[in-house]
């Protein structure tokens, strides 16, 4: 299996090769469409100047053509009798027809460069054949000749050939190590991320990744490290949750077992039996409540799209919740003030929100002193509805507030086991509110 390192390197080389080929095709097309006719014009201008000079000085024809060829031209001259004379470099292929020669001898101009066939994979400028020339009638005294002319590309590029070969060779020699190093630099971070995934799968969440980079790799590493921290936190929460559940279950089970054994072994009187049975019933109810709330939490944790949101009036539901707690409120002589518009309508899951009001109000009723008061306010805020439940109790210490939504947290009186609490009520409230949308916009206090 090829490594990513080798794949990136091969893709880079392949991209350069394909880009070079496409660049050549585009450059060749540009020459054929734009530069070829201009090159034909330039050659014809040079041939016309040669014709004018020899027409004025016919006796210098041979020497002048020799000198002109030495300046970088290939020249072919023929007459009506078929005598051929070449000046400069040799043509690779002599493919001029007799008809073309006779046409030029009769005074017709020949534009072979402009009319040379276009080829996709070769540039006609370097096609060293006799047909790739321009031709004019040349008169030297009484003699008439057909003059054919083109650039001698070999003579022009011989001096640069070594330069370009060395340039290409050193470019390749330097580029390959550079590509290897740059590819290694690019892939190294991905390899480290791959190793990080293996460590996470083994339960190792403390990772050191290249988060200092400002590119996409750096952002990926930064997000990956944040994900690792979240996974570590989630893993620790699961361990704590299991430990807390085990502890919460173990305590009532131990009580039930102890008092049940006492009834069997100690032969207690009826009063003690009633007392023991009451404790067993209380602990059993506590276990049942714990089971129900754990089941509800599990359902909420897996319910991403299961919230049945429908519009309903808020005030009747809050009144219904207060009615369920009426005997507790009356027993502690708590005053309740309800400031909720009668027509205030909200969009949410009616069953789940009933659980929210029930948990919050039962907490307030249970943990404030007798004779205090509870206020319930609700109002529309932009597209959201704010519900505030407050009481005049002693409150919770500021240093304990960050932990009140943790499951089984027992840092304040609201978590005392002797009152039958499971320590899951506020966790359930928080989860339900978050399932309804933006937690920053939906409040319950």
C-alpha positions as CSV (number, residue, x, y, z in Angstrom):
1,X,0.0,0.0,0.0
2,X,1.4,3.4,-1.0
3,X,1.9,5.8,1.8
4,X,0.3,9.3,1.7
5,X,3.8,10.7,1.5
6,X,4.5,8.9,-1.8
7,X,1.0,9.6,-3.1
8,X,1.4,13.4,-2.6
9,X,4.8,13.3,-4.2
10,X,3.6,11.4,-7.2
11,X,0.5,13.6,-7.5
12,X,2.9,16.7,-7.5
13,X,5.1,15.2,-10.2
14,X,2.0,14.2,-12.2
15,X,0.5,17.7,-11.8
16,X,3.7,19.3,-13.1
17,X,3.9,17.0,-16.0
18,X,0.3,17.5,-17.0
19,X,0.5,21.3,-16.5
20,X,3.6,21.4,-18.6
21,X,1.9,19.4,-21.4
22,X,-1.2,21.6,-21.3
23,X,1.0,24.7,-21.2
24,X,2.8,23.5,-24.3
25,X,-0.5,22.9,-26.1
26,X,-1.7,26.4,-25.3
27,X,1.6,28.0,-26.3
28,X,1.6,26.0,-29.6
29,X,-1.9,27.0,-30.3
30,X,-1.0,30.6,-29.6
31,X,1.9,30.4,-32.1
32,X,-0.2,28.8,-34.8
33,X,-3.0,31.4,-34.4
34,X,-1.1,34.6,-33.7
35,X,2.7,34.3,-34.2
36,X,2.9,32.1,-37.3
37,X,1.5,34.7,-39.7
38,X,3.7,37.4,-38.1
39,X,6.8,35.1,-38.6
40,X,5.8,34.7,-42.2
41,X,5.5,38.4,-42.6
42,X,9.0,39.0,-41.1
43,X,10.6,36.3,-43.3
44,X,8.9,37.8,-46.4
45,X,10.2,41.2,-45.5
46,X,13.7,39.8,-45.2
47,X,13.4,38.0,-48.5
48,X,12.1,41.2,-50.1
49,X,15.1,43.2,-48.9
50,X,17.4,40.5,-50.2
51,X,15.6,40.7,-53.6
52,X,16.0,44.5,-53.7
53,X,19.7,44.4,-52.8
54,X,20.6,41.7,-55.4
55,X,18.4,43.4,-58.0
56,X,20.6,46.5,-57.5
57,X,23.9,44.6,-57.2
58,X,23.5,41.3,-59.1
59,X,27.2,40.6,-59.2
60,X,27.3,40.2,-55.4
61,X,24.5,37.6,-55.3
62,X,26.6,34.6,-54.1
63,X,28.6,36.5,-51.5
64,X,25.6,38.3,-50.2
65,X,23.6,35.2,-49.8
66,X,26.5,33.5,-48.0
67,X,26.7,36.4,-45.6
68,X,23.0,36.4,-45.1
69,X,22.9,32.7,-44.3
70,X,25.7,33.1,-41.8
71,X,23.4,35.6,-39.9
72,X,20.9,32.7,-39.1
73,X,19.0,31.9,-42.3
74,X,18.5,28.9,-44.5
75,X,18.3,29.8,-48.2
76,X,17.4,27.8,-51.2
77,X,17.8,29.2,-54.7
78,X,16.7,27.5,-58.0
79,X,16.3,28.6,-61.6
80,X,14.2,27.5,-64.6
81,X,16.8,24.9,-65.7
82,X,16.6,23.1,-62.3
83,X,19.9,24.3,-60.9
84,X,19.7,24.2,-57.1
85,X,21.9,26.1,-54.7
86,X,21.7,26.0,-50.8
87,X,23.1,28.5,-48.4
88,X,23.4,28.0,-44.6
89,X,22.1,24.9,-42.8
90,X,20.8,21.9,-44.6
91,X,17.1,21.3,-44.8
92,X,15.9,18.2,-43.2
93,X,13.4,17.5,-45.9
94,X,13.1,18.9,-49.5
95,X,9.4,18.7,-50.1
96,X,8.8,21.7,-52.5
97,X,6.8,20.7,-55.5
98,X,7.8,21.7,-59.0
99,X,4.5,23.6,-59.3
100,X,5.5,25.8,-56.4
101,X,8.9,26.5,-57.8
102,X,7.5,27.4,-61.2
103,X,4.8,29.6,-59.6
104,X,7.5,31.6,-57.8
105,X,9.6,31.8,-61.0
106,X,6.6,33.3,-62.7
107,X,6.4,36.1,-60.0
108,X,3.9,34.6,-57.5
109,X,4.8,35.0,-53.8
110,X,5.0,31.8,-51.7
111,X,3.9,32.0,-48.0
112,X,4.8,28.5,-46.8
113,X,5.3,29.5,-43.2
114,X,1.8,31.0,-42.8
115,X,0.2,28.0,-44.6
116,X,2.2,25.3,-42.9
117,X,-0.1,22.7,-41.4
118,X,-0.8,23.1,-37.6
119,X,0.2,20.1,-35.5
120,X,-0.9,19.5,-31.9
121,X,2.3,18.1,-30.5
122,X,4.9,20.1,-32.4
123,X,5.6,23.7,-33.2
124,X,5.9,24.5,-36.9
125,X,8.5,27.1,-36.2
126,X,11.0,24.3,-35.6
127,X,9.9,22.2,-38.6
128,X,13.1,22.3,-40.7
129,X,11.7,21.5,-44.2
130,X,11.8,23.3,-47.5
131,X,8.0,23.8,-47.6
132,X,8.2,25.8,-44.3
133,X,9.7,28.8,-46.1
134,X,8.7,32.0,-47.9
135,X,9.5,32.4,-51.6
136,X,10.0,35.3,-53.9
137,X,11.2,35.9,-57.5
138,X,14.8,37.0,-57.5
139,X,16.2,38.8,-60.6
140,X,20.0,39.1,-60.9
141,X,20.6,40.9,-64.1
142,X,19.1,38.8,-66.9
143,X,18.8,35.7,-64.7
144,X,15.6,34.8,-62.9
145,X,15.7,32.7,-59.7
146,X,13.2,31.5,-57.1
147,X,14.5,32.4,-53.6
148,X,13.2,30.4,-50.6
149,X,14.0,31.6,-47.0
150,X,13.5,30.6,-43.4
151,X,15.2,31.1,-40.0
152,X,17.9,28.6,-39.3
153,X,16.6,27.5,-35.8
154,X,19.5,25.2,-35.2
155,X,22.0,28.0,-35.6
156,X,19.9,30.4,-33.5
157,X,19.3,27.9,-30.7
158,X,22.6,26.0,-30.6
159,X,24.2,28.4,-28.2
160,X,21.1,28.3,-26.0
161,X,20.6,24.6,-26.2
162,X,23.3,23.8,-23.6
163,X,21.9,26.5,-21.4
164,X,18.4,25.1,-21.5
165,X,19.5,21.5,-21.0
166,X,21.5,22.6,-17.9
167,X,18.6,24.7,-16.7
168,X,16.2,21.8,-17.1
169,X,18.6,19.3,-15.5
170,X,19.3,21.4,-12.5
171,X,15.6,22.3,-12.1
172,X,14.8,18.6,-12.0
173,X,17.6,17.8,-9.6
174,X,16.8,20.6,-7.2
175,X,13.0,20.2,-7.5
176,X,12.9,16.5,-6.6
177,X,14.5,16.9,-3.2
178,X,12.5,20.1,-2.6
179,X,9.3,18.2,-3.5
180,X,10.3,15.4,-1.1
181,X,11.0,17.8,1.8
182,X,7.8,19.9,1.2
183,X,5.7,16.7,0.9
184,X,7.2,15.4,4.1
185,X,6.4,18.7,5.8
186,X,2.8,18.5,4.6
187,X,2.3,14.9,5.4
188,X,4.1,14.8,8.7
189,X,1.3,16.6,10.5
190,X,-1.3,14.2,9.0
191,X,0.8,11.3,10.1
192,X,0.8,12.7,13.6
193,X,-3.0,13.1,13.5
194,X,-3.2,9.4,12.4
195,X,-1.0,8.4,15.4
196,X,-3.2,10.5,17.6
197,X,-6.3,8.6,16.4
198,X,-4.6,5.4,17.4
199,X,-3.8,6.8,20.8
200,X,-7.4,8.0,21.3
201,X,-8.6,4.5,20.4
202,X,-6.4,3.2,23.2
203,X,-7.9,5.6,25.7
204,X,-5.0,8.1,25.7
205,X,-6.5,11.6,25.3
206,X,-3.5,13.8,26.2
207,X,-2.1,14.7,22.9
208,X,0.5,17.2,21.6
209,X,-0.3,18.3,18.0
210,X,1.0,21.1,15.7
211,X,-1.7,23.6,16.6
212,X,0.7,26.6,16.0
213,X,0.3,26.3,12.2
214,X,-1.9,29.0,10.6
215,X,-3.1,26.8,7.7
216,X,-5.8,24.3,7.4
217,X,-3.6,21.6,8.9
218,X,-3.1,23.8,12.0
219,X,-6.9,24.3,12.3
220,X,-7.5,20.6,11.9
221,X,-4.9,19.8,14.6
222,X,-6.5,22.5,16.9
223,X,-10.0,21.1,16.4
224,X,-8.7,17.5,16.8
225,X,-7.0,18.4,20.1
226,X,-10.2,20.1,21.3
227,X,-12.1,16.9,20.3
228,X,-9.6,14.8,22.3
229,X,-10.2,17.0,25.4
230,X,-13.9,16.7,24.9
231,X,-13.6,12.9,24.6
232,X,-11.5,12.8,27.7
233,X,-14.0,14.9,29.6
234,X,-16.8,12.7,28.3
235,X,-15.0,9.5,29.2
236,X,-14.3,10.8,32.7
237,X,-18.0,11.8,33.0
238,X,-19.1,8.3,32.0
239,X,-16.7,6.8,34.6
240,X,-17.9,9.2,37.3
241,X,-21.5,8.5,36.2
242,X,-21.1,4.8,36.6
243,X,-19.4,5.2,39.9
244,X,-22.1,7.6,41.2
245,X,-24.9,5.3,40.0
246,X,-23.2,2.3,41.7
247,X,-22.9,4.3,44.9
248,X,-26.5,5.6,44.7
249,X,-27.8,2.1,44.2
250,X,-25.5,0.5,46.7
251,X,-26.7,2.7,49.6
252,X,-30.4,1.9,49.5
253,X,-29.8,-1.7,48.7
254,X,-27.6,-2.0,51.8
255,X,-30.4,-0.4,53.8
256,X,-33.0,-2.7,52.4
257,X,-30.9,-5.7,53.0
258,X,-29.9,-4.7,56.5
259,X,-33.5,-4.0,57.7
260,X,-34.8,-7.0,56.0
261,X,-32.3,-9.2,57.8
262,X,-33.2,-7.5,61.0
263,X,-36.8,-8.4,60.6
264,X,-35.9,-12.0,59.9
265,X,-33.2,-12.5,62.6
266,X,-34.0,-10.2,65.5
267,X,-37.7,-11.2,65.9
268,X,-38.7,-7.5,66.5
269,X,-42.0,-6.3,67.8
270,X,-44.8,-4.9,65.6
271,X,-43.6,-1.3,66.1
272,X,-40.0,-2.1,65.0
273,X,-41.4,-4.1,62.0
274,X,-43.5,-1.1,60.9
275,X,-40.4,1.1,61.3
276,X,-38.2,-1.2,59.4
277,X,-40.8,-1.7,56.7
278,X,-41.3,2.0,56.3
279,X,-37.5,2.5,55.8
280,X,-37.5,-0.4,53.2
281,X,-40.4,1.2,51.4
282,X,-38.8,4.6,51.4
283,X,-35.5,3.2,50.0
284,X,-37.5,1.1,47.4
285,X,-39.3,4.2,46.3
286,X,-36.0,6.0,46.0
287,X,-34.6,3.2,43.9
288,X,-37.7,3.3,41.7
289,X,-37.4,7.1,41.3
290,X,-33.7,6.7,40.5
291,X,-34.4,4.1,37.9
292,X,-37.1,6.3,36.2
293,X,-34.8,9.3,36.1
294,X,-31.9,7.3,34.8
295,X,-34.1,5.9,32.1
296,X,-35.4,9.4,31.3
297,X,-31.8,10.8,31.1
298,X,-30.8,8.0,28.8
299,X,-33.7,8.7,26.6
300,X,-32.9,12.4,26.5
301,X,-29.2,11.8,25.8
302,X,-30.2,9.8,22.7
303,X,-33.1,12.0,21.6
304,X,-31.7,14.5,19.0
305,X,-34.8,14.6,16.8
306,X,-37.4,13.0,19.1
307,X,-38.7,16.3,20.6
308,X,-42.3,16.7,19.7
309,X,-42.6,20.5,19.4
310,X,-46.1,21.9,19.3
311,X,-47.6,25.2,20.2
312,X,-49.5,25.4,23.5
313,X,-50.5,27.9,26.2
314,X,-47.9,28.2,28.9
315,X,-50.1,29.5,31.8
316,X,-52.4,26.4,32.1
317,X,-49.4,24.0,32.2
318,X,-47.7,26.0,35.0
319,X,-51.0,26.1,37.0
320,X,-51.3,22.3,36.5
321,X,-47.8,21.9,37.9
322,X,-48.6,24.0,41.0
323,X,-51.7,22.0,41.6
324,X,-49.6,18.8,41.8
325,X,-47.5,20.5,44.5
326,X,-50.4,22.1,46.2
327,X,-50.3,20.1,49.4
328,X,-46.6,20.7,49.9
329,X,-47.0,24.4,49.2
330,X,-49.9,24.6,51.7
331,X,-48.0,22.5,54.3
332,X,-45.0,25.0,54.3
333,X,-47.3,28.0,53.9
334,X,-45.4,29.2,50.8
335,X,-46.8,32.1,48.8
336,X,-46.8,31.7,45.1
337,X,-47.0,34.5,42.6
338,X,-47.7,33.6,39.0
339,X,-47.0,36.4,36.4
340,X,-47.6,34.7,33.1
341,X,-49.8,36.3,30.3
342,X,-52.9,34.2,29.8
343,X,-52.4,34.1,26.0
344,X,-48.6,33.5,26.0
345,X,-48.1,30.6,23.6
346,X,-44.8,28.6,23.3
347,X,-43.5,26.0,20.9
348,X,-42.1,22.9,22.6
349,X,-42.6,19.4,23.8
350,X,-45.5,19.6,26.3
351,X,-44.6,16.4,28.2
352,X,-40.9,17.3,28.5
353,X,-41.5,20.9,29.5
354,X,-43.9,19.7,32.2
355,X,-41.0,17.7,33.6
356,X,-38.9,20.9,33.6
357,X,-41.5,23.0,35.6
358,X,-42.1,20.1,37.9
359,X,-38.4,19.6,38.8
360,X,-37.7,23.3,39.3
361,X,-40.8,24.0,41.4
362,X,-40.4,20.9,43.5
363,X,-36.8,21.9,44.3
364,X,-38.0,25.3,45.2
365,X,-40.8,24.1,47.4
366,X,-38.7,21.4,49.1
367,X,-35.6,23.5,49.9
368,X,-36.8,26.9,51.0
369,X,-37.8,27.6,54.6
370,X,-41.5,27.7,55.7
371,X,-43.3,31.0,55.1
372,X,-41.1,32.1,52.1
373,X,-42.4,32.8,48.6
374,X,-41.9,31.6,45.0
375,X,-42.4,33.8,41.9
376,X,-43.0,32.5,38.3
377,X,-42.5,35.0,35.5
378,X,-42.7,34.4,31.7
379,X,-42.5,36.8,28.8
380,X,-41.8,36.9,25.1
381,X,-38.2,37.8,24.1
382,X,-37.7,38.2,20.3
383,X,-38.4,34.7,18.9
384,X,-38.0,33.0,22.3
385,X,-39.9,32.7,25.6
386,X,-38.1,33.4,28.9
387,X,-39.4,31.6,32.0
388,X,-37.9,32.6,35.3
389,X,-38.7,30.7,38.5
390,X,-37.2,32.4,41.6
391,X,-37.7,32.0,45.4
392,X,-36.8,33.8,48.6
393,X,-34.8,30.9,50.0
394,X,-31.2,31.1,51.3
395,X,-29.8,30.2,47.8
396,X,-26.8,28.2,46.9
397,X,-23.2,29.2,47.6
398,X,-21.4,30.9,44.7
399,X,-18.6,28.4,44.6
400,X,-21.1,25.5,44.2
401,X,-23.2,27.1,41.4
402,X,-21.0,25.8,38.5
403,X,-21.7,22.2,39.7
404,X,-25.4,22.2,40.2
405,X,-26.1,20.6,36.8
406,X,-23.7,17.7,37.3
407,X,-25.4,14.4,37.8
408,X,-25.5,13.2,41.4
409,X,-23.8,16.3,42.7
410,X,-24.3,16.4,46.4
411,X,-22.6,19.7,47.5
412,X,-25.7,21.4,48.8
413,X,-28.9,20.6,50.8
414,X,-30.8,20.0,47.5
415,X,-28.9,16.8,47.2
416,X,-29.4,15.2,50.6
417,X,-30.4,11.6,50.4
418,X,-32.5,11.7,53.5
419,X,-35.0,13.8,51.5
420,X,-35.3,11.3,48.8
421,X,-33.5,13.2,46.1
422,X,-31.5,11.4,43.4
423,X,-29.5,14.4,42.3
424,X,-30.6,14.1,38.7
425,X,-33.4,16.7,38.6
426,X,-31.4,19.7,37.4
427,X,-29.4,17.5,34.9
428,X,-32.7,16.5,33.4
429,X,-33.9,20.1,33.2
430,X,-30.7,21.2,31.5
431,X,-30.9,18.4,28.9
432,X,-34.5,19.1,28.1
433,X,-33.9,22.8,27.6
434,X,-30.9,22.2,25.4
435,X,-33.0,19.8,23.3
436,X,-35.4,22.6,22.6
437,X,-32.8,24.8,21.0
438,X,-30.3,27.5,22.0
439,X,-29.6,27.1,25.7
440,X,-28.5,30.7,25.9
441,X,-31.9,31.9,24.8
442,X,-34.1,29.5,26.9
443,X,-33.7,30.2,30.6
444,X,-35.0,28.6,33.7
445,X,-33.7,29.9,37.0
